[in-house]
Amino acid sequence: MTTYDDWYSDMGGAPVIEMRSGIVRVGFKQEKRVQESFSAAAERTALNWLATRLPAWVNSDHLTVLGSLGMMLAGGSYALARWHAWGLLAATFFLAVNWFGDSLDGTLARLRNCQRPRYGFYVDHLLDSFGALFAMTGLALSGYISPWIAMGMLVAFLMLSIEVYLTTYTLGSFRLSYSKLGPTEIRIALALGNLALFVRGNPHVFGGRFLLLDIGGVIGIAAMTIVLLVSAVTHIAQLYREERLP
């Protein structure tokens, strides 16, 4: 059997691969997390406060599952809102559940010094993708937004997520926010929109031709597309400079 005694490490710092005695072991250097949203400081304080008060039997896996279930149930509540406006309030509640679990799992793991970087990164973001699918499908079925715009938002979100994950792997930088906006701000915007729709119904704009959420959805798609293109061009240029051929 071939024996390898070399170490190979990615220039960006994310993966580290050790190959010895024909066995491949993949390590994972912690990426640089970039979180510069409006709520980041207050949220960090709140999460640390909550994490220190959770009972010992609650672990990060429980919180990850809770957060994922919260987003799936939010999607189901949006679908229910097609027949009962109370589904909008239920969706708001489950968005809060999603925030609690999805935001607190990593904080708890770091506080208790029981981090599993590769496992946590993979599971957390895989479940985030499924959560986005459930949420956007629920919105598409709700009657409060055109299905094609909801699906457009899903595609834009997943494309931007791919860019973020590739950047994490190649450059070792994991960006959680853009232009002071992050996941928490998006949840807050959705919750406020839910409350407005619950109070005012499902208004049409521009002569009744468009739903109000359609306008917000188009703005969201445009914003995510711009961020995606700017980030892609910036990171391609950076990688080209760092790995310029002689």
PAFI-278543 format. One record per residue: residue number from 0; residue in three letters; x, y, z of N, C-alpha, C in turn. Coordinates in Angstrom, 3 decimals. Each point is the difference from the previous one (the first is absolute). Layout:
(r NUM, "ALA", (X, Y, Z), (X, Y, Z), (X, Y, Z))
...
% end
This chain:
(r 0, "MET", (0.854, -1.197, 0.000), (-0.854, 1.197, 0.000), (0.885, 1.240, 0.000))
(r 1, "THR", (-0.344, 0.963, -0.825), (0.776, 1.228, -0.084), (-0.113, 0.794, 1.298))
(r 2, "THR", (1.114, 0.548, 0.432), (0.017, 0.803, 1.227), (0.224, 1.459, -0.354))
(r 3, "TYR", (-0.822, 0.853, 0.533), (0.121, 1.433, -0.214), (0.379, 0.656, 1.318))
(r 4, "ASP", (1.038, 0.785, -0.015), (0.437, 0.686, 1.221), (-0.064, 1.510, -0.164))
(r 5, "ASP", (-0.817, 0.432, -0.940), (-0.095, 1.423, -0.272), (-1.298, 0.555, 0.561))
(r 6, "TRP", (0.072, 1.282, 0.286), (-1.193, 0.744, 0.418), (-0.367, 0.944, -1.133))
(r 7, "TYR", (-1.290, 0.112, -0.264), (-0.470, 0.932, -1.007), (-1.020, 0.906, 0.651))
(r 8, "SER", (0.205, 1.283, -0.144), (-0.957, 0.945, 0.587), (-0.452, 0.993, -1.051))
(r 9, "ASP", (-1.285, 0.328, 0.046), (-0.560, 0.960, -0.941), (0.528, 1.394, 0.313))
(r 10, "MET", (0.330, 0.772, -1.036), (0.541, 1.344, 0.206), (-0.969, 0.891, 0.749))
(r 11, "GLY", (-1.312, -0.222, -0.199), (-0.981, 0.842, 0.670), (-0.176, -0.352, 1.460))
(r 12, "GLY", (0.426, -1.189, 0.413), (-0.026, -0.321, 1.412), (-1.185, -0.822, 0.438))
(r 13, "ALA", (-0.930, -0.382, -0.915), (-1.166, -0.741, 0.461), (0.319, -1.476, 0.215))
(r 14, "PRO", (0.349, -0.786, -1.045), (0.249, -1.417, 0.229), (1.479, -0.299, 0.201))
(r 15, "VAL", (0.285, -0.995, 0.787), (1.361, -0.499, 0.141), (-0.060, -1.504, -0.174))
(r 16, "ILE", (0.772, -0.534, -0.938), (-0.070, -1.415, -0.314), (1.306, -0.679, 0.381))
(r 17, "GLU", (-0.091, -1.027, 0.803), (1.174, -0.775, 0.392), (-0.098, -1.361, -0.674))
(r 18, "MET", (1.044, -0.403, -0.713), (0.000, -1.297, -0.651), (1.199, -0.790, 0.502))
(r 19, "ARG", (-0.270, -1.026, 0.815), (1.061, -0.831, 0.522), (-0.438, -1.453, -0.040))
(r 20, "SER", (0.898, -0.858, -0.432), (-0.266, -1.432, -0.059), (-1.244, -0.306, -0.802))
(r 21, "GLY", (-0.226, 0.783, -1.038), (-1.137, -0.250, -0.876), (-1.325, 0.431, 0.570))
(r 22, "ILE", (-0.007, 0.632, 1.166), (-1.247, 0.446, 0.630), (-0.108, 1.510, -0.122))
(r 23, "VAL", (-1.143, 0.469, -0.440), (-0.223, 1.426, -0.158), (-0.842, 0.505, 1.157))
(r 24, "ARG", (0.543, 0.992, 0.700), (-0.753, 0.632, 1.087), (-0.126, 1.481, -0.311))
(r 25, "VAL", (-1.212, 0.489, 0.059), (-0.238, 1.402, -0.327), (-0.265, 0.778, 1.272))
(r 26, "GLY", (0.842, 0.977, 0.267), (-0.232, 0.909, 1.114), (-0.734, 1.231, -0.498))
(r 27, "PHE", (-0.206, 0.949, 0.882), (-0.771, 1.178, -0.404), (0.434, 1.174, 0.847))
(r 28, "LYS", (0.749, 0.923, -0.601), (0.397, 1.201, 0.725), (-1.172, 0.967, 0.055))
(r 29, "GLN", (-0.249, 0.567, 1.164), (-1.148, 0.887, 0.171), (0.104, 1.208, -0.919))
(r 30, "GLU", (-1.060, 0.231, -0.754), (-0.008, 1.117, -0.929), (-0.194, 1.321, 0.751))
(r 31, "LYS", (0.361, 1.099, -0.650), (-0.244, 1.327, 0.552), (-1.453, 0.365, -0.254))
(r 32, "ARG", (-0.758, 0.226, 1.056), (-1.421, 0.333, -0.114), (-0.158, 1.515, -0.086))
(r 33, "VAL", (-0.720, 0.457, -1.021), (-0.230, 1.424, -0.204), (-1.472, 0.283, 0.249))
(r 34, "GLN", (-0.301, 0.637, 1.132), (-1.377, 0.323, 0.364), (-0.050, 1.475, 0.381))
(r 35, "GLU", (-0.523, 0.823, -0.906), (-0.006, 1.442, 0.206), (-1.401, 0.585, -0.157))
(r 36, "SER", (-1.014, -0.784, 0.321), (-1.364, 0.472, -0.165), (-0.382, 0.987, 1.093))
(r 37, "PHE", (-1.124, 0.690, -0.204), (-0.474, 0.979, 0.973), (-0.206, -0.633, 1.377))
(r 38, "SER", (-0.510, -1.240, 0.012), (-0.376, -0.633, 1.265), (1.121, -0.822, 0.618))
(r 39, "ALA", (1.180, -0.054, -0.638), (1.039, -0.954, 0.404), (0.399, 0.142, 1.463))
(r 40, "ALA", (0.277, 1.225, 0.456), (0.476, 0.196, 1.374), (-1.067, -0.381, 1.024))
(r 41, "ALA", (-1.216, 0.488, -0.200), (-1.082, -0.308, 0.933), (-0.327, -1.488, -0.030))
(r 42, "GLU", (0.024, -0.576, -1.185), (-0.305, -1.425, -0.130), (1.059, -0.845, 0.709))
(r 43, "ARG", (1.255, 0.362, -0.137), (1.077, -0.748, 0.655), (-0.172, 0.023, 1.518))
(r 44, "THR", (-0.363, 1.165, 0.532), (-0.220, 0.113, 1.438), (-1.165, -0.874, 0.444))
(r 45, "ALA", (-1.093, 0.044, -0.765), (-1.187, -0.792, 0.344), (0.290, -1.500, -0.080))
(r 46, "LEU", (0.729, -0.417, -1.022), (0.293, -1.431, -0.168), (0.903, -0.505, 1.121))
(r 47, "ASN", (0.991, 0.788, 0.380), (0.867, -0.410, 1.103), (-0.793, -0.104, 1.306))
(r 48, "TRP", (-0.912, 0.940, 0.218), (-0.841, -0.023, 1.203), (-0.871, -1.260, 0.019))
(r 49, "LEU", (-0.609, -0.318, -1.151), (-0.856, -1.181, -0.082), (0.803, -1.290, 0.164))
(r 50, "ALA", (1.171, -0.058, -0.642), (0.793, -1.228, 0.027), (0.443, -0.351, 1.415))
(r 51, "THR", (0.313, 1.001, 0.819), (0.452, -0.277, 1.368), (-1.141, -0.467, 0.897))
(r 52, "ARG", (-1.226, 0.147, -0.455), (-1.158, -0.364, 0.828), (-0.740, -1.235, -0.491))
(r 53, "LEU", (0.494, -0.623, -1.058), (-0.625, -1.229, -0.472), (0.370, -1.160, 0.922))
(r 54, "PRO", (-0.926, -0.921, 0.242), (0.330, -1.162, 0.832), (1.074, -0.868, -0.655))
(r 55, "ALA", (0.717, -0.752, 0.819), (1.145, -0.779, -0.484), (-0.411, -1.057, -1.019))
(r 56, "TRP", (-1.229, -0.501, 0.089), (-0.413, -1.081, -0.907), (-0.285, 0.501, -1.415))
(r 57, "VAL", (-0.115, 1.321, -0.179), (-0.207, 0.570, -1.340), (1.365, 0.172, -0.666))
(r 58, "ASN", (0.156, -0.565, -1.200), (1.255, 0.166, -0.721), (-0.239, 0.653, -1.350))
(r 59, "SER", (1.074, 0.248, -0.738), (-0.111, 0.730, -1.262), (-0.803, -0.764, -1.043))
(r 60, "ASP", (0.048, -1.341, 0.033), (-0.802, -0.789, -0.942), (-1.487, 0.243, 0.219))
(r 61, "HIS", (-0.423, 0.064, 1.269), (-1.411, 0.281, 0.288), (-0.408, 1.341, -0.603))
(r 62, "LEU", (0.860, 0.992, 0.150), (-0.317, 1.342, -0.506), (-0.020, 0.021, -1.524))
(r 63, "THR", (0.914, -0.723, -0.634), (0.023, -0.060, -1.464), (-1.293, -0.605, -0.531))
(r 64, "VAL", (-0.439, -1.092, 0.617), (-1.253, -0.643, -0.414), (-1.179, 0.931, 0.244))
(r 65, "LEU", (-0.002, 0.672, 1.148), (-1.085, 0.939, 0.307), (-0.059, 1.122, -1.030))
(r 66, "GLY", (1.150, 0.566, -0.338), (0.021, 1.066, -0.991), (-0.495, -0.465, -1.352))
(r 67, "SER", (0.402, -1.188, -0.414), (-0.437, -0.533, -1.282), (-1.503, -0.260, -0.008))
(r 68, "LEU", (-0.511, -0.587, 1.073), (-1.445, -0.227, 0.101), (-0.766, 1.316, -0.013))
(r 69, "GLY", (0.571, 1.027, 0.641), (-0.644, 1.302, 0.014), (-0.199, 0.551, -1.402))
(r 70, "MET", (1.030, -0.093, -0.853), (-0.135, 0.515, -1.357), (-0.958, -0.846, -0.828))
(r 71, "MET", (0.030, -1.317, 0.176), (-0.935, -0.860, -0.726), (-1.442, 0.305, 0.397))
(r 72, "LEU", (-0.235, 0.195, 1.298), (-1.352, 0.319, 0.462), (-0.411, 1.408, -0.422))
(r 73, "ALA", (0.962, 0.911, -0.132), (-0.313, 1.325, -0.538), (-0.506, -0.135, -1.431))
(r 74, "GLY", (0.669, -0.847, -0.795), (-0.474, -0.242, -1.364), (-1.403, -0.589, -0.023))
(r 75, "GLY", (-0.253, -0.969, 0.891), (-1.345, -0.566, 0.083), (-1.036, 1.028, 0.414))
(r 76, "SER", (0.381, 0.906, 0.892), (-0.920, 1.055, 0.443), (-0.311, 0.966, -1.133))
(r 77, "TYR", (1.002, 0.316, -0.830), (-0.269, 0.848, -1.161), (-1.011, -0.666, -0.933))
(r 78, "ALA", (0.164, -1.297, -0.216), (-0.957, -0.713, -0.855), (-1.401, 0.045, 0.604))
(r 79, "LEU", (-0.090, -0.151, 1.313), (-1.294, 0.071, 0.690), (-0.623, 1.381, -0.120))
(r 80, "ALA", (0.822, 1.033, -0.109), (-0.511, 1.370, -0.079), (-0.836, 0.237, -1.253))
(r 81, "ARG", (0.046, -0.885, -0.972), (-0.850, 0.125, -1.183), (-1.474, -0.066, 0.385))
(r 82, "TRP", (-0.291, -0.738, 1.076), (-1.390, -0.154, 0.445), (-0.275, 0.709, 1.322))
(r 83, "HIS", (1.012, 0.165, 0.829), (-0.190, 0.631, 1.307), (1.142, 0.985, 0.236))
(r 84, "ALA", (-0.353, 1.273, 0.185), (1.026, 1.029, 0.204), (0.811, -0.242, 1.263))
(r 85, "TRP", (-0.545, -0.786, 0.938), (0.761, -0.304, 1.206), (1.281, -0.768, -0.330))
(r 86, "GLY", (0.061, -0.596, -1.168), (1.227, -0.660, -0.421), (1.170, 0.966, -0.069))
(r 87, "LEU", (-0.285, 1.262, -0.270), (1.061, 1.009, -0.036), (0.607, 0.205, 1.381))
(r 88, "LEU", (-0.855, 0.014, 1.030), (0.515, 0.145, 1.363), (0.761, -1.247, 0.425))
(r 89, "ALA", (-0.505, -1.172, -0.417), (0.715, -1.239, 0.314), (1.375, -0.003, -0.667))
(r 90, "ALA", (0.063, 0.492, -1.248), (1.286, 0.068, -0.703), (0.974, 0.916, 0.744))
(r 91, "THR", (-0.509, 1.103, 0.534), (0.845, 0.921, 0.764), (0.548, -0.682, 1.249))
(r 92, "PHE", (-0.852, -0.744, 0.691), (0.445, -0.730, 1.189), (1.096, -1.004, -0.353))
(r 93, "PHE", (-0.198, -0.744, -1.085), (0.976, -1.034, -0.355), (1.293, 0.608, -0.559))
(r 94, "LEU", (-0.075, 1.202, -0.560), (1.232, 0.696, -0.368), (0.825, 0.321, 1.244))
(r 95, "ALA", (-0.692, 0.351, 1.095), (0.700, 0.249, 1.269), (0.610, -1.292, 0.534))
(r 96, "VAL", (-0.717, -1.114, -0.141), (0.536, -1.300, 0.404), (1.242, -0.330, -0.818))
(r 97, "ASN", (-0.068, 0.276, -1.303), (1.146, -0.243, -0.868), (1.201, 0.834, 0.436))
(r 98, "TRP", (-0.237, 1.274, 0.313), (1.099, 0.854, 0.470), (0.621, -0.577, 1.269))
(r 99, "PHE", (-0.839, -0.416, 0.935), (0.484, -0.518, 1.270), (0.925, -1.198, -0.211))
(r 100, "GLY", (-0.453, -0.968, -0.774), (0.795, -1.200, -0.197), (1.180, 0.200, -0.922))
(r 101, "ASP", (-0.234, 0.676, -1.121), (1.045, 0.134, -1.015), (1.116, 0.933, 0.444))
(r 102, "SER", (-0.318, 1.003, 0.777), (1.013, 0.960, 0.437), (0.712, -0.442, 1.274))
(r 103, "LEU", (-0.680, -0.791, 0.823), (0.541, -0.331, 1.312), (0.858, -1.261, -0.004))
(r 104, "ASP", (-0.156, -0.875, -1.008), (0.729, -1.274, 0.040), (1.515, 0.208, -0.019))
(r 105, "GLY", (0.486, 0.873, -0.882), (1.438, 0.256, -0.061), (0.519, 0.701, 1.239))
(r 106, "THR", (-0.791, 0.936, 0.526), (0.399, 0.709, 1.220), (0.153, -0.972, 1.160))
(r 107, "LEU", (-0.950, -0.918, 0.123), (0.058, -0.983, 1.088), (1.223, -0.910, -0.148))
(r 108, "ALA", (0.278, -0.432, -1.235), (1.154, -0.873, -0.229), (1.303, 0.711, 0.355))
(r 109, "ARG", (0.111, 1.278, -0.374), (1.224, 0.747, 0.317), (0.115, 0.243, 1.501))
(r 110, "LEU", (-1.124, 0.315, 0.654), (0.029, 0.277, 1.432), (0.423, -1.229, 0.795))
(r 111, "ARG", (-0.469, -1.183, -0.415), (0.312, -1.243, 0.715), (1.257, -0.687, -0.533))
(r 112, "ASN", (0.652, 0.653, -0.974), (1.235, -0.534, -0.574), (-0.202, -1.421, -0.533))
(r 113, "CYS", (-1.088, -0.193, -0.728), (-0.279, -1.313, -0.595), (-0.338, 0.175, -1.484))
(r 114, "GLN", (0.825, 0.756, -0.685), (-0.247, 0.275, -1.412), (0.394, -1.193, -0.862))
(r 115, "ARG", (-0.755, -0.196, -1.071), (0.310, -0.996, -1.030), (-0.055, 0.728, -1.334))
(r 116, "PRO", (1.104, 0.653, -0.395), (-0.045, 0.940, -1.124), (-0.542, -0.582, -1.303))
(r 117, "ARG", (0.513, -1.163, -0.429), (-0.462, -0.559, -1.275), (-1.446, -0.447, 0.093))
(r 118, "TYR", (-0.327, -0.743, 1.055), (-1.373, -0.480, 0.199), (-0.975, 1.169, 0.091))
(r 119, "GLY", (0.346, 0.983, 0.835), (-0.895, 1.137, 0.186), (-0.199, 0.797, -1.267))
(r 120, "PHE", (1.097, 0.267, -0.715), (-0.094, 0.780, -1.230), (-0.879, -0.715, -1.023))
(r 121, "TYR", (0.239, -1.284, -0.165), (-0.748, -0.766, -1.018), (-1.482, -0.099, 0.353))
(r 122, "VAL", (-0.284, -0.467, 1.207), (-1.391, -0.237, 0.385), (-0.789, 1.302, 0.049))
(r 123, "ASP", (0.575, 1.029, 0.616), (-0.713, 1.260, 0.181), (-0.413, 0.601, -1.337))
(r 124, "HIS", (0.927, 0.031, -0.947), (-0.303, 0.679, -1.257), (-0.789, -0.880, -0.963))
(r 125, "LEU", (0.126, -1.309, 0.128), (-0.873, -0.876, -0.769), (-1.448, 0.173, 0.442))
(r 126, "LEU", (-0.213, 0.044, 1.314), (-1.360, 0.197, 0.517), (-0.524, 1.397, -0.325))
(r 127, "ASP", (0.876, 0.992, -0.049), (-0.423, 1.341, -0.407), (-0.568, -0.022, -1.423))
(r 128, "SER", (0.623, -0.778, -0.877), (-0.472, -0.086, -1.389), (-1.384, -0.640, -0.060))
(r 129, "PHE", (-0.189, -1.071, 0.776), (-1.323, -0.622, 0.045), (-1.024, 0.953, 0.626))
(r 130, "GLY", (0.427, 0.733, 1.025), (-0.902, 0.966, 0.621), (-0.452, 1.062, -0.976))
(r 131, "ALA", (0.931, 0.507, -0.821), (-0.360, 0.993, -1.017), (-0.987, -0.582, -1.001))
(r 132, "LEU", (0.199, -1.267, -0.366), (-0.926, -0.665, -0.929), (-1.404, -0.057, 0.592))
(r 133, "PHE", (-0.107, -0.398, 1.267), (-1.310, -0.082, 0.640), (-0.648, 1.377, 0.110))
(r 134, "ALA", (0.780, 1.001, 0.413), (-0.550, 1.338, 0.195), (-0.506, 0.592, -1.310))
(r 135, "MET", (0.801, -0.095, -1.052), (-0.401, 0.584, -1.287), (-1.139, -0.779, -0.645))
(r 136, "THR", (-0.024, -1.322, 0.196), (-1.121, -0.787, -0.522), (-1.282, 0.382, 0.719))
(r 137, "GLY", (0.097, 0.175, 1.331), (-1.170, 0.433, 0.750), (-0.496, 1.357, -0.455))
(r 138, "LEU", (0.924, 0.942, -0.230), (-0.391, 1.311, -0.507), (-0.654, -0.110, -1.374))
(r 139, "ALA", (0.561, -0.853, -0.850), (-0.554, -0.164, -1.345), (-1.438, -0.528, 0.044))
(r 140, "LEU", (-0.304, -0.793, 1.027), (-1.341, -0.572, 0.137), (-0.954, 0.908, 0.775))
(r 141, "SER", (0.528, 1.058, 0.589), (-0.801, 0.819, 0.919), (-1.016, 0.891, -0.702))
(r 142, "GLY", (0.264, 0.357, -1.253), (-0.852, 0.955, -0.690), (0.385, 1.444, 0.264))
(r 143, "TYR", (1.005, 0.219, 0.847), (0.452, 1.352, 0.306), (1.148, 0.461, -0.891))
(r 144, "ILE", (0.534, -0.905, -0.811), (1.071, 0.327, -0.928), (-0.123, -0.920, -1.207))
(r 145, "SER", (0.381, 0.473, -1.171), (-0.062, -0.826, -1.196), (0.998, -1.150, 0.111))
(r 146, "PRO", (-0.417, -1.210, -0.350), (0.897, -1.158, 0.143), (1.331, 0.171, -0.714))
(r 147, "TRP", (0.006, 0.611, -1.203), (1.245, 0.146, -0.741), (0.977, 0.942, 0.709))
(r 148, "ILE", (-0.533, 1.010, 0.662), (0.883, 0.911, 0.736), (0.552, -0.690, 1.241))
(r 149, "ALA", (-0.830, -0.803, 0.679), (0.484, -0.755, 1.151), (1.113, -0.959, -0.415))
(r 150, "MET", (-0.176, -0.676, -1.123), (1.030, -0.917, -0.472), (1.253, 0.766, -0.444))
(r 151, "GLY", (-0.204, 1.190, -0.559), (1.148, 0.831, -0.361), (0.812, 0.390, 1.221))
(r 152, "MET", (-0.684, 0.302, 1.092), (0.695, 0.319, 1.252), (0.785, -1.200, 0.504))
(r 153, "LEU", (-0.587, -1.201, -0.124), (0.691, -1.211, 0.434), (1.261, -0.231, -0.816))
(r 154, "VAL", (-0.116, 0.126, -1.326), (1.161, -0.207, -0.871), (1.101, 1.014, 0.320))
(r 155, "ALA", (-0.380, 1.275, 0.165), (0.992, 1.034, 0.309), (0.681, -0.287, 1.334))
(r 156, "PHE", (-0.786, -0.436, 0.992), (0.570, -0.327, 1.310), (0.981, -1.160, -0.090))
(r 157, "LEU", (-0.378, -1.053, -0.724), (0.872, -1.161, -0.104), (1.265, 0.322, -0.790))
(r 158, "MET", (-0.112, 0.825, -1.050), (1.183, 0.398, -0.757), (0.956, 0.809, 0.877))
(r 159, "LEU", (-0.552, 0.918, 0.796), (0.835, 0.794, 0.892), (0.631, -0.886, 1.072))
(r 160, "SER", (-0.752, -0.987, 0.473), (0.543, -0.929, 0.995), (1.182, -0.774, -0.577))
(r 161, "ILE", (-0.123, -0.446, -1.241), (1.099, -0.722, -0.649), (1.244, 0.878, -0.046))
(r 162, "GLU", (-0.178, 1.272, -0.344), (1.136, 0.911, -0.069), (0.642, 0.162, 1.375))
(r 163, "VAL", (-0.809, 0.103, 1.039), (0.521, 0.149, 1.360), (0.801, -1.241, 0.408))
(r 164, "TYR", (-0.531, -1.191, -0.305), (0.685, -1.228, 0.398), (1.297, -0.185, -0.785))
(r 165, "LEU", (0.001, 0.348, -1.283), (1.235, -0.088, -0.782), (1.047, 0.980, 0.518))
(r 166, "THR", (-0.450, 1.183, 0.394), (0.924, 0.979, 0.575), (0.588, -0.510, 1.307))
(r 167, "THR", (-0.842, -0.645, 0.814), (0.482, -0.568, 1.258), (1.098, -1.027, -0.265))
(r 168, "TYR", (-0.206, -0.838, -1.007), (0.971, -1.062, -0.301), (1.288, 0.566, -0.591))
(r 169, "THR", (-0.122, 0.920, -0.937), (1.179, 0.451, -0.733), (0.746, 1.142, 0.677))
(r 170, "LEU", (-0.711, 0.843, 0.755), (0.625, 1.175, 0.612), (-0.021, -0.027, 1.519))
(r 171, "GLY", (-0.712, -0.968, 0.578), (-0.021, -0.107, 1.451), (-0.777, 1.096, 0.690))
(r 172, "SER", (-0.943, 0.647, -0.703), (-0.803, 1.076, 0.570), (-1.475, -0.319, -0.200))
(r 173, "PHE", (-0.741, -0.079, 1.103), (-1.416, -0.334, -0.054), (-0.820, 1.244, 0.321))
(r 174, "ARG", (-0.616, 0.580, -1.017), (-0.737, 1.251, 0.171), (-1.457, -0.295, 0.334))
(r 175, "LEU", (-0.455, 0.568, 1.135), (-1.368, -0.201, 0.466), (-0.905, 1.186, -0.282))
(r 176, "SER", (0.565, 1.103, -0.483), (-0.822, 1.185, -0.239), (0.561, 0.787, -1.175))
(r 177, "TYR", (-0.876, 0.758, -0.637), (0.365, 0.896, -1.096), (-0.727, 1.319, 0.209))
(r 178, "SER", (0.753, 1.107, -0.130), (-0.590, 1.333, 0.151), (-0.806, 0.121, 1.282))
(r 179, "LYS", (0.563, -0.536, 1.089), (-0.611, 0.085, 1.321), (-1.262, -0.843, 0.148))
(r 180, "LEU", (-0.265, -0.874, -0.972), (-1.184, -0.851, 0.058), (0.425, -1.459, 0.059))
(r 181, "GLY", (-0.596, -0.744, 0.930), (0.302, -1.408, 0.147), (-1.269, -0.802, 0.207))
(r 182, "PRO", (0.121, -1.272, 0.370), (-1.179, -0.850, 0.185), (-1.009, 0.546, 1.005))
(r 183, "THR", (0.483, 0.595, 1.091), (-0.930, 0.526, 1.005), (-0.825, 1.149, -0.558))
(r 184, "GLU", (0.643, 0.877, -0.765), (-0.745, 1.118, -0.610), (-1.050, -0.518, -0.986))
(r 185, "ILE", (0.321, -1.071, -0.720), (-0.963, -0.577, -0.935), (-1.192, -0.566, 0.758))
(r 186, "ARG", (0.262, -0.679, 1.109), (-1.105, -0.538, 0.815), (-0.870, 1.134, 0.532))
(r 187, "ILE", (0.630, 1.078, 0.453), (-0.769, 1.136, 0.522), (-0.875, 0.602, -1.102))
(r 188, "ALA", (0.563, 0.149, -1.204), (-0.767, 0.556, -1.117), (-1.187, -0.901, -0.340))
(r 189, "LEU", (0.210, -1.318, -0.009), (-1.102, -0.928, -0.268), (-1.068, 0.089, 1.082))
(r 190, "ALA", (0.428, 0.095, 1.266), (-0.964, 0.090, 1.097), (-0.833, 1.275, -0.096))
(r 191, "LEU", (0.647, 1.126, -0.307), (-0.740, 1.257, -0.148), (-0.957, -0.075, -1.186))
(r 192, "GLY", (0.449, -0.614, -1.088), (-0.883, -0.176, -1.159), (-1.197, -0.871, 0.344))
(r 193, "ASN", (0.226, -1.060, 0.773), (-1.104, -0.870, 0.416), (-1.035, 0.774, 0.811))
(r 194, "LEU", (0.480, 0.805, 0.932), (-0.929, 0.773, 0.838), (-0.772, 1.015, -0.830))
(r 195, "ALA", (0.682, 0.653, -0.954), (-0.679, 0.973, -0.860), (-1.068, -0.677, -0.844))
(r 196, "LEU", (0.305, -1.179, -0.537), (-0.973, -0.718, -0.821), (-1.165, -0.497, 0.852))
(r 197, "PHE", (0.279, -0.396, 1.233), (-1.074, -0.464, 0.881), (-0.974, 1.127, 0.296))
(r 198, "VAL", (0.525, 1.217, 0.191), (-0.847, 1.144, 0.350), (-0.718, 0.569, -1.220))
(r 199, "ARG", (0.714, 0.097, -1.132), (-0.534, 0.702, -1.169), (-0.472, -0.914, -1.111))
(r 200, "GLY", (0.127, -1.291, 0.174), (-0.398, -0.907, -1.068), (1.102, -0.139, -1.034))
(r 201, "ASN", (-0.397, -0.334, -1.229), (0.970, -0.254, -1.069), (-0.141, 1.069, -1.079))
(r 202, "PRO", (0.585, 1.192, 0.220), (-0.232, 1.116, -0.918), (0.685, -0.191, -1.348))
(r 203, "HIS", (-0.633, 0.571, -1.040), (0.575, 0.044, -1.337), (0.477, 1.431, -0.267))
(r 204, "VAL", (1.006, 0.132, -0.824), (0.558, 1.306, -0.324), (0.089, 0.155, -1.508))
(r 205, "PHE", (0.304, 1.238, -0.433), (0.123, 0.325, -1.421), (-1.247, -0.416, -0.774))
(r 206, "GLY", (-1.124, 0.537, 0.470), (-1.255, -0.260, -0.698), (-0.534, -1.389, 0.199))
(r 207, "GLY", (0.421, -0.662, 1.075), (-0.505, -1.333, 0.287), (0.678, -1.101, -0.776))
(r 208, "ARG", (1.054, 0.327, -0.728), (0.656, -1.020, -0.843), (1.003, -0.845, 0.768))
(r 209, "PHE", (0.506, 0.514, 1.136), (1.044, -0.720, 0.725), (-0.360, -0.087, 1.481))
(r 210, "LEU", (0.399, -1.114, 0.615), (-0.102, -0.132, 1.443), (1.119, 0.797, 0.660))
(r 211, "LEU", (-0.275, 0.491, 1.210), (0.998, 0.812, 0.691), (1.295, -0.796, 0.223))
(r 212, "LEU", (-0.128, -1.271, 0.392), (1.199, -0.807, 0.229), (0.759, -0.289, -1.289))
(r 213, "ASP", (-0.686, 0.078, -1.142), (0.710, -0.175, -1.268), (1.067, 1.084, -0.167))
(r 214, "ILE", (-0.351, 1.223, 0.378), (0.965, 1.101, -0.113), (1.182, -0.246, 0.928))
(r 215, "GLY", (-0.301, -0.384, 1.236), (1.071, -0.306, 0.939), (0.851, -1.170, -0.473))
(r 216, "GLY", (-0.641, -1.006, -0.605), (0.731, -1.149, -0.502), (0.941, 0.358, -1.134))
(r 217, "VAL", (-0.469, 0.839, -0.923), (0.842, 0.433, -1.115), (1.196, 0.803, 0.515))
(r 218, "ILE", (-0.250, 0.868, 0.984), (1.105, 0.767, 0.594), (1.008, -0.943, 0.653))
(r 219, "GLY", (-0.508, -1.023, 0.704), (0.878, -0.971, 0.637), (0.834, -0.776, -1.007))
(r 220, "ILE", (-0.623, -0.425, -1.101), (0.723, -0.725, -1.049), (1.089, 0.882, -0.595))
(r 221, "ALA", (-0.353, 1.262, -0.287), (0.971, 0.922, -0.592), (1.174, 0.226, 0.952))
(r 222, "ALA", (-0.297, 0.185, 1.303), (1.063, 0.252, 0.978), (0.934, -1.199, 0.108))
(r 223, "MET", (-0.568, -1.208, 0.083), (0.840, -1.199, 0.121), (0.815, -0.226, -1.259))
(r 224, "THR", (-0.581, 0.312, -1.161), (0.728, -0.171, -1.262), (1.181, 0.959, -0.084))
(r 225, "ILE", (-0.222, 1.247, 0.410), (1.092, 0.985, -0.017), (1.117, -0.429, 0.945))
(r 226, "VAL", (-0.365, -0.423, 1.215), (1.007, -0.452, 0.966), (0.770, -1.197, -0.559))
(r 227, "LEU", (-0.729, -0.929, -0.623), (0.635, -1.187, -0.579), (1.013, 0.388, -1.065))
(r 228, "LEU", (-0.379, 0.878, -0.917), (0.886, 0.374, -1.102), (1.214, 0.775, 0.500))
(r 229, "VAL", (-0.231, 0.953, 0.913), (1.123, 0.773, 0.534), (0.965, -0.905, 0.753))
(r 230, "SER", (-0.537, -0.898, 0.832), (0.854, -0.912, 0.762), (0.769, -0.925, -0.926))
(r 231, "ALA", (-0.680, -0.527, -1.020), (0.664, -0.922, -0.917), (1.151, 0.678, -0.731))
(r 232, "VAL", (-0.238, 1.195, -0.528), (1.061, 0.718, -0.719), (1.159, 0.330, 0.942))
(r 233, "THR", (-0.330, 0.457, 1.211), (1.035, 0.354, 0.976), (0.860, -1.200, 0.368))
(r 234, "HIS", (-0.634, -1.134, 0.267), (0.739, -1.167, 0.459), (0.762, -0.679, -1.143))
(r 235, "ILE", (-0.562, 0.023, -1.198), (0.746, -0.528, -1.153), (1.271, 0.810, -0.213))
(r 236, "ALA", (-0.114, 1.322, 0.075), (1.174, 0.864, -0.166), (1.020, -0.257, 1.098))
(r 237, "GLN", (-0.463, -0.176, 1.243), (0.914, -0.253, 1.110), (0.733, -1.320, -0.187))
(r 238, "LEU", (-0.728, -1.045, -0.367), (0.622, -1.307, -0.196), (0.961, 0.011, -1.192))
(r 239, "TYR", (-0.352, 0.756, -1.033), (0.893, 0.106, -1.165), (1.315, 0.654, 0.395))
(r 240, "ARG", (-0.089, 1.040, 0.829), (1.222, 0.668, 0.441), (0.859, -0.905, 0.890))
(r 241, "GLU", (-0.653, -0.747, 0.867), (0.728, -0.855, 0.932), (0.604, -1.229, -0.684))
(r 242, "GLU", (-0.598, -0.422, -1.089), (0.509, -1.184, -0.710), (0.346, 0.333, -1.447))
(r 243, "ARG", (0.598, 1.140, -0.172), (0.395, 0.436, -1.355), (1.058, -0.945, -0.563))
(r 244, "LEU", (-0.170, -0.385, -1.249), (0.973, -0.858, -0.668), (1.245, 0.804, -0.359))
(r 245, "PRO", (1.179, -0.648, 0.022), (1.240, 0.717, -0.326), (0.037, 0.383, -1.483))
% end
